[in-house]
Amino acid sequence: MMRRFDMRLPAVVRLDGADEFQTETQNVSARGVFFYLSRAIAAGTRLEVTLTFPPHITLTDAVRVRFTARVIRVDAPLPSARIGTAAMIEDYEFLRSNGSPDFLTALQKEWKATQ
């Protein structure tokens, strides 16, 4: 188990290159992420997630990270509620359009050390 950080980060979730959902994370760890969606996704489903770490977290520019993940748990929702989705990160890449190289290098080393 990895330490989870309660972080509300903007995220885009893509399924099979077709469906796309705008959401935000509830918590993030080096190996996983939890967020809410408007519909259920079956456990085992692969997805692509792009997160944006804002400047107040990076202490530089905003940094985007894109990763592939596999759904490992889907929380049963209350009627008309969003559906909690936990996914295990399988692979990731830092998108360098923004962000300082120093922060990106340090973050990438930290993530690799936990893999």
Secondary structure as UniProt FT lines:
FT   STRAND          5..6
FT   STRAND          10..15
FT   TURN            16..18
FT   STRAND          19..28
FT   STRAND          32..37
FT   TURN            43..44
FT   STRAND          46..53
FT   HELIX           55..58
FT   STRAND          63..74
FT   TURN            79..80
FT   STRAND          83..95
FT   TURN            96..97
FT   HELIX           101..114
//
